[in-house]
């Protein structure tokens, strides 16, 4: 072939290279625009879906646990009772020290979980957020979302339903002393659910809400330093040697002296409307009812299990197969039976990781470590854990501690008032 004198061989080569690259560019655009671009072969996808569906069925994961709440309660959620519980959840009046509410450690901005790596209860700086300062407790506060389905509450499972069902009080509910097995006896009509019983406790905890005012010389020398004289003095112990019930009665005295709260409780409890005092079972029922509204179980894995096959990516599906299959993550992050699809077997484990906590002292820490903790649920993000496994992530902590919430609660928080600071 002869080349024109106007286009020597070198220039033809350059022109040919440009044409070749342009052709590749057109091909790339066509491939990108094609509907099957970036997707697995239909046959591979079908096989993957069939395998994962069978694995989920074998593991008894349905993705429908959220829809079972009212059936488990045996009734509809009472919105008026839940709204009263919401007010109590955000009110510092529930603690004798007067500077902390449930929302102080279970912040809506963190999916009703803690803003701290280790919780800060009483003697805080009045901020809910990263800049919260004060004496730390011993662990991070657990999430409140989905606790309605937990058969054991708290990291060490110390509040639990002997029946294995948090909606079944036929065997009562078991707590440490002084409540033990007698405070919440079998078939108590006012304490039907584990969350109602649990709501009796936070106000009684010195490090969380009650404070140490008036306790100097009664607990131990290491704790005298926390008695700063602020807030309402903590009552002395009862004949049992414990302060829990005296503290509850002091909190009730406070609420019964508030006309607005008596009016709100009176609208829901006829006995209060007739002049009877507010009691703590009413308080517990209201707080628990609010917490029942915080059930969220609609992550991609839930939707997939319900039949929405496009709810998860191919990578997430392969990760789910590892999680429920070869990886056997589900052995501890269980879903079947009493686990109520909460991704925990609710058993206690000592995994050899040392407790890291500040020394006891004002502004440092005000509690002493007491032992192992249960398998953490994956409610911060069910789907994130699966995605991390699929991408061979080495940092499982991100999936189980603080990356993403299972689902957003922003829409449910509009109009709520809370003190929060992030700067």
Beta strands, then each sheet from edge to edge (+ up, - down):
strand 1: 120-124
strand 2: 134-136
strand 3: 152-153
strand 4: 159-161
strand 5: 173-174
strand 6: 348-349
strand 7: 373-374
sheet 1: 1+ 2-
sheet 2: 3+ 4- 5+
sheet 3: 6+ 7-
end
